[in-house]
Amino acid sequence: MSTDIRILLDEAVTLLREMVAIPSPSFMEEEVCSHISSRLSSFGIEHIRVKNNLLSVNRNYSPLRKTLMLCAHIDTVVPAADYSFDPYRPEYSEFEPGMPAVLGLGSNDDGASAVALISAFRHFYDSPLPANLMLVLSAEEERSGKNGMDAVWSALERGLPYNGTMVRIPDWAIIGEPTCMRAAIAERGLLVIDGTAHGASGHAANGDGVNALYEALDDIARLRAFRFPKVSPQMGEVRINVTQIQAGYAHNVIPQTCEFVVDVRTTDMYTNAEIMEILQSLCRSELRARNLHNRASCTPENSVLPECAAATGISTFISPTTSDWMRIGCDAVKMGPGDSSRSHKKDEYVTVGEIEDGIRKYIGFIYNLEKTENNGNTLE
């Protein structure tokens, strides 16, 4: 039996305020995970805990049916220093007069998606569905930790025991992130590179030595001028920006080394390893990737998910930011209530209207997917 939307919304807002009040930066999610677990139990939703991640499947789950995963993360960044209010006191209940909102750290990124997806999951929890639903609330997303979605996905690949059955990887996923309830059908990956230029120290007055700063600037000029030849039809060009540089310790000493940081926003046309090989061939400086795992993601052209989005009145776009999408291996879109422009900044908020819109559109999206799996017959 489905739950009334107004009840779902009221309980979602209450849960979100409770989540905001619990500090949950990446790697410190144990308390908020336990609280959400208790609330899921109070809703009558059975679930299991995988480290600080929570996983549930609908009541009539069958490994013989396809599965849609509903995923959002429960960790946050640390609060910005210039908040105008306490980021952990969500009793501030209006963003503007007549616009009720939940204010505080994690309200927009990613608590709103989490509570809206929980609400949609509850709506269908006891319903007989032609496809399964899986709810995953993940940890460590903001810091790309190995005990978040990576751990959940690895467990699903092996097969996860759950109430006498074996739960396996899903066929589709909705990655909940603040997108103004537009569906991202692709997202750029992120490759952060540390560069080190080497020279030889000397006295600035004598004109000797090899200036590592100049060596780095030559490489930075090459990176700035370079264009990757393959352009993604969906995401466009790979984007390269040098964002930090550091050299020298005294005005009269030629710097022996110069360090710089390169921010690369990748596309589906290259792997991160391929990008590293190409960029290193351009540079005399030594380049080292911080990791090669933050890949670009793209919804397949033959996917049913954009069709379901269109049927629900949800527009599509290309996202410039990364998410747990890069940690899974199934067909996916990324969408959720709230606005990415508010994330990781002071005075974060999400409106109650945005949460309600998220719940309604998630439910509509699932109905449209279920109709597709049920040969066009509307679920009763």
C-alpha positions as CSV (number, residue, x, y, z in Angstrom):
1,M,0.0,0.0,0.0
2,S,1.4,3.4,-1.0
3,T,1.8,6.2,1.5
4,D,0.1,9.6,1.0
5,I,2.4,12.2,-0.5
6,R,1.7,14.8,2.2
7,I,2.7,12.3,4.9
8,L,5.8,11.4,2.9
9,L,6.7,15.0,2.6
10,D,6.2,15.9,6.3
11,E,8.2,12.9,7.4
12,A,10.9,13.6,4.8
13,V,11.3,17.2,6.0
14,T,11.5,16.0,9.7
15,L,14.1,13.4,8.8
16,L,16.2,15.9,6.8
17,R,16.2,18.4,9.8
18,E,17.3,15.5,12.0
19,M,20.1,14.6,9.6
20,V,21.4,18.2,9.3
21,A,21.6,18.4,13.1
22,I,24.1,15.4,13.1
23,P,27.6,16.3,11.9
24,S,28.5,13.8,9.2
25,P,31.6,14.8,7.3
26,S,33.1,12.0,5.1
27,F,34.5,9.1,7.2
28,M,32.4,10.2,10.2
29,E,29.0,9.0,9.2
30,E,28.4,6.4,11.9
31,E,25.9,8.5,13.9
32,V,23.8,9.7,11.0
33,C,23.8,6.2,9.5
34,S,22.5,4.8,12.8
35,H,19.8,7.5,13.0
36,I,18.6,7.0,9.5
37,S,18.6,3.2,10.1
38,S,16.3,3.8,13.1
39,R,14.0,5.9,11.1
40,L,13.8,3.3,8.3
41,S,12.8,0.7,10.9
42,S,10.1,3.0,12.2
43,F,8.8,3.2,8.7
44,G,8.6,-0.6,8.5
45,I,11.4,-0.8,6.0
46,E,13.8,-3.8,6.5
47,H,17.4,-3.0,5.6
48,I,20.9,-4.0,6.1
49,R,24.1,-2.0,6.9
50,V,27.3,-2.4,4.9
51,K,29.9,-0.4,6.9
52,N,28.2,3.0,7.1
53,N,26.0,2.5,4.1
54,L,22.4,1.4,4.2
55,L,20.7,-0.9,1.7
56,S,17.1,-2.1,1.3
57,V,15.1,-3.8,-1.4
58,N,11.3,-3.7,-1.9
59,R,9.2,-6.3,-0.1
60,N,8.6,-8.5,-3.1
61,Y,12.2,-8.5,-4.4
62,S,13.0,-11.3,-6.8
63,P,16.5,-12.0,-8.3
64,L,14.7,-13.0,-11.5
65,R,13.5,-9.4,-12.1
66,K,15.5,-6.3,-13.2
67,T,16.3,-3.8,-10.5
68,L,16.4,0.0,-10.2
69,M,18.7,1.4,-7.6
70,L,17.8,4.6,-5.8
71,C,21.0,6.0,-4.4
72,A,22.0,9.2,-2.5
73,H,24.9,9.9,-0.1
74,I,24.6,10.8,3.6
75,D,28.0,12.4,4.2
76,T,28.8,16.1,3.9
77,V,31.8,18.3,3.4
78,V,33.0,20.3,6.4
79,P,31.1,23.6,6.8
80,A,32.4,26.8,5.2
81,A,33.9,29.2,7.6
82,D,31.6,32.1,6.7
83,Y,28.2,30.6,7.5
84,S,25.8,33.3,8.8
85,F,24.1,30.8,11.1
86,D,25.0,27.6,12.9
87,P,25.2,25.0,10.0
88,Y,24.0,22.2,12.4
89,R,20.8,24.0,13.7
90,P,18.1,23.4,11.1
91,E,15.4,25.2,13.1
92,Y,15.9,28.1,10.7
93,S,12.7,27.2,8.8
94,E,12.3,29.9,6.1
95,F,14.8,30.9,3.4
96,E,12.5,33.7,2.3
97,P,9.1,34.8,3.7
98,G,6.5,32.3,2.6
99,M,9.1,29.9,1.3
100,P,9.6,27.2,4.0
101,A,13.0,25.6,3.7
102,V,15.5,23.4,5.6
103,L,18.7,25.3,6.1
104,G,22.1,23.9,7.2
105,L,25.0,21.8,6.1
106,G,24.0,18.8,3.9
107,S,20.4,20.0,3.4
108,N,20.9,20.5,-0.3
109,D,23.9,18.2,-0.9
110,D,22.8,15.5,-0.4
111,G,20.1,15.2,2.3
112,A,17.2,16.4,0.1
113,S,17.9,13.7,-2.5
114,A,18.3,11.1,0.3
115,V,14.9,11.9,2.0
116,A,13.1,12.2,-1.3
117,L,14.4,8.9,-2.6
118,I,13.5,7.3,0.8
119,S,10.0,8.7,0.3
120,A,9.7,7.3,-3.2
121,F,11.0,3.9,-2.1
122,R,8.4,3.9,0.7
123,H,5.6,4.6,-1.7
124,F,6.4,1.5,-3.7
125,Y,7.8,-0.7,-0.9
126,D,4.9,-3.1,-0.5
127,S,3.6,-2.9,-4.1
128,P,3.9,-5.8,-6.6
129,L,6.3,-4.5,-9.2
130,P,7.5,-5.9,-12.5
131,A,11.0,-4.6,-11.6
132,N,12.7,-4.5,-8.2
133,L,13.6,-1.3,-6.3
134,M,16.8,-1.0,-4.3
135,L,17.6,1.8,-1.9
136,V,21.2,2.6,-1.2
137,L,22.3,5.4,1.2
138,S,26.0,5.7,0.8
139,A,28.9,7.1,2.8
140,E,32.2,8.8,1.9
141,E,31.0,10.2,-1.4
142,E,32.5,13.6,-0.9
143,R,36.0,12.2,-0.3
144,S,35.9,9.3,-2.8
145,G,36.3,6.9,0.1
146,K,36.7,3.1,-0.4
147,N,34.1,2.3,2.3
148,G,31.2,4.0,0.5
149,M,29.6,3.0,-2.8
150,D,32.8,1.1,-3.8
151,A,32.2,-1.2,-0.9
152,V,28.5,-1.6,-1.6
153,W,29.1,-2.3,-5.3
154,S,31.8,-4.9,-4.5
155,A,29.4,-6.6,-2.1
156,L,26.6,-6.6,-4.7
157,E,29.0,-8.0,-7.4
158,R,29.8,-11.0,-5.0
159,G,26.1,-11.3,-4.0
160,L,24.8,-9.8,-0.8
161,P,22.7,-12.1,1.5
162,Y,19.4,-10.4,2.3
163,N,16.5,-12.1,4.1
164,G,17.1,-15.5,2.7
165,T,17.8,-14.4,-0.9
166,M,20.9,-13.1,-2.7
167,V,20.8,-9.4,-3.8
168,R,23.0,-8.6,-6.8
169,I,24.0,-5.5,-8.8
170,P,21.1,-3.5,-10.3
171,D,20.3,-2.9,-13.9
172,W,19.6,0.8,-13.6
173,A,20.2,3.5,-11.1
174,I,19.1,7.0,-10.2
175,I,22.0,8.8,-8.5
176,G,20.4,11.4,-6.3
177,E,22.3,14.8,-6.4
178,P,21.0,18.4,-6.4
179,T,20.2,19.0,-10.1
180,C,17.0,21.0,-9.9
181,M,15.3,17.7,-10.8
182,R,16.8,17.6,-14.2
183,A,18.3,14.3,-15.3
184,A,22.0,14.3,-16.1
185,I,22.6,11.8,-18.9
186,A,26.4,12.3,-18.6
187,E,28.8,13.7,-16.1
188,R,32.4,14.7,-16.5
189,G,35.1,12.8,-14.6
190,L,37.9,14.5,-12.6
191,L,41.6,13.9,-12.9
192,V,43.8,15.9,-10.5
193,I,47.5,15.9,-11.4
194,D,50.4,17.1,-9.3
195,G,53.3,18.3,-11.5
196,T,56.9,18.8,-10.4
197,A,59.4,20.8,-12.6
198,H,63.1,20.2,-11.8
199,G,65.9,22.7,-12.1
200,A,69.1,23.5,-10.3
201,S,69.5,26.1,-7.5
202,G,71.8,29.1,-7.8
203,H,72.3,32.6,-6.7
204,A,70.0,35.0,-8.5
205,A,72.7,37.7,-8.7
206,N,75.1,35.4,-10.6
207,G,72.7,34.2,-13.3
208,D,73.6,30.6,-12.7
209,G,71.3,27.6,-12.0
210,V,68.3,26.3,-13.9
211,N,65.0,28.0,-12.8
212,A,62.4,25.3,-12.2
213,L,59.7,28.0,-12.1
214,Y,60.5,28.8,-15.8
215,E,60.5,25.1,-16.6
216,A,57.0,24.8,-15.1
217,L,55.7,27.9,-16.9
218,D,56.8,26.4,-20.2
219,D,54.9,23.2,-19.4
220,I,51.9,25.2,-18.2
221,A,51.9,27.1,-21.6
222,R,51.9,23.8,-23.4
223,L,49.0,22.5,-21.4
224,R,47.1,25.7,-21.9
225,A,47.5,25.6,-25.7
226,F,46.8,21.8,-26.0
227,R,43.4,20.5,-27.3
228,F,42.5,16.8,-27.1
229,P,41.6,15.8,-30.7
230,K,38.6,13.6,-29.7
231,V,35.5,15.5,-28.7
232,S,32.6,13.9,-26.9
233,P,29.3,14.3,-28.7
234,Q,27.6,14.8,-25.3
235,M,30.3,16.4,-23.1
236,G,32.4,18.3,-25.6
237,E,36.2,18.8,-25.0
238,V,38.3,17.6,-22.2
239,R,39.0,20.7,-20.0
240,I,42.4,21.5,-18.5
241,N,43.1,24.2,-16.0
242,V,46.3,24.8,-13.9
243,T,44.9,25.9,-10.5
244,Q,47.9,26.1,-8.1
245,I,51.7,26.8,-8.4
246,Q,54.4,26.9,-5.7
247,A,58.1,27.6,-6.0
248,G,61.1,29.1,-4.2
249,Y,61.8,30.1,-0.6
250,A,63.9,33.3,-0.9
251,H,64.0,36.2,-3.3
252,N,67.7,35.7,-4.2
253,V,67.7,31.9,-4.7
254,I,66.9,30.3,-8.1
255,P,64.2,27.6,-7.3
256,Q,65.4,24.1,-7.7
257,T,61.8,22.7,-7.9
258,C,58.4,24.1,-8.8
259,E,55.2,22.3,-8.0
260,F,51.8,22.9,-9.7
261,V,48.4,21.3,-9.8
262,V,46.4,20.5,-12.9
263,D,42.6,20.1,-12.8
264,V,41.3,18.0,-15.7
265,R,37.6,17.5,-16.4
266,T,37.4,14.4,-18.5
267,T,34.9,13.0,-21.0
268,D,33.9,9.5,-22.2
269,M,36.4,9.7,-25.1
270,Y,39.5,9.0,-23.0
271,T,40.3,7.0,-20.0
272,N,42.2,8.8,-17.2
273,A,45.2,6.7,-17.9
274,E,45.2,7.7,-21.6
275,I,44.9,11.4,-20.6
276,M,47.9,11.0,-18.2
277,E,50.0,9.4,-21.0
278,I,49.2,12.2,-23.5
279,L,49.8,15.0,-21.0
280,Q,53.1,13.6,-19.8
281,S,54.3,13.4,-23.4
282,L,53.8,17.2,-23.7
283,C,55.6,18.1,-20.5
284,R,59.2,17.9,-19.2
285,S,57.8,18.2,-15.6
286,E,57.0,15.0,-13.8
287,L,53.2,14.4,-13.6
288,R,51.5,12.2,-11.0
289,A,47.8,11.5,-10.8
290,R,46.2,11.6,-7.4
291,N,44.0,8.8,-8.5
292,L,42.7,7.4,-11.8
293,H,39.3,6.3,-10.6
294,N,37.2,9.5,-11.0
295,R,36.0,8.6,-14.5
296,A,33.4,10.2,-16.8
297,S,30.0,8.6,-16.9
298,C,27.4,8.5,-19.7
299,T,23.9,7.1,-20.1
300,P,24.0,4.6,-23.0
301,E,22.2,5.8,-26.2
302,N,19.8,2.9,-26.1
303,S,18.9,3.4,-22.5
304,V,15.2,3.5,-21.4
305,L,16.0,6.0,-18.6
306,P,16.0,9.3,-20.7
307,E,12.7,8.1,-22.2
308,C,11.3,7.7,-18.7
309,A,12.6,11.1,-17.8
310,A,10.9,12.7,-20.8
311,A,7.6,10.9,-20.0
312,T,7.8,12.4,-16.5
313,G,8.4,15.9,-17.7
314,I,12.0,15.9,-16.7
315,S,14.6,17.6,-18.9
316,T,18.1,16.3,-19.5
317,F,21.5,17.9,-19.3
318,I,25.2,17.2,-19.0
319,S,26.6,17.6,-15.5
320,P,30.1,19.2,-14.9
321,T,30.4,17.5,-11.4
322,T,31.2,14.0,-10.3
323,S,29.2,11.7,-8.1
324,D,28.7,8.0,-7.0
325,W,27.8,7.4,-10.7
326,M,31.5,6.8,-11.4
327,R,31.6,4.0,-8.8
328,I,28.9,1.8,-10.3
329,G,28.7,-0.3,-13.4
330,C,25.1,0.0,-14.6
331,D,22.9,2.2,-16.7
332,A,22.1,5.4,-14.8
333,V,21.0,9.0,-14.7
334,K,21.7,11.6,-12.0
335,M,18.9,13.8,-10.6
336,G,17.6,15.2,-7.4
337,P,16.0,18.2,-5.6
338,G,18.0,21.3,-4.8
339,D,20.6,23.1,-6.8
340,S,24.3,22.2,-7.2
341,S,25.3,25.9,-7.1
342,R,24.4,25.9,-3.3
343,S,26.7,23.0,-2.6
344,H,30.0,23.4,-0.6
345,K,29.1,27.0,0.2
346,K,27.9,28.9,3.2
347,D,24.2,29.1,4.1
348,E,23.2,25.9,2.3
349,Y,19.5,25.3,2.0
350,V,16.8,23.4,0.2
351,T,13.1,24.5,0.0
352,V,10.2,22.2,1.1
353,G,8.7,22.8,-2.4
354,E,11.8,21.4,-4.0
355,I,11.7,18.3,-1.8
356,E,8.0,17.8,-2.7
357,D,8.8,18.2,-6.4
358,G,11.6,15.6,-6.0
359,I,9.3,13.1,-4.3
360,R,6.6,13.5,-7.0
361,K,9.0,13.3,-9.9
362,Y,10.9,10.3,-8.5
363,I,7.5,8.5,-8.1
364,G,6.4,9.5,-11.6
365,F,9.7,8.3,-13.0
366,I,9.4,4.9,-11.3
367,Y,5.8,4.5,-12.6
368,N,7.0,5.2,-16.1
369,L,9.8,2.7,-15.8
370,E,7.4,0.1,-14.3
371,K,5.0,0.7,-17.2
372,T,7.9,0.0,-19.7
373,E,8.8,-3.2,-17.8
374,N,5.1,-4.2,-17.6
375,N,4.5,-3.9,-21.4
376,G,2.8,-0.5,-21.1
377,N,0.2,-1.6,-18.6
378,T,-0.2,1.0,-15.8
379,L,0.3,-0.3,-12.3
380,E,-2.7,-0.2,-10.0
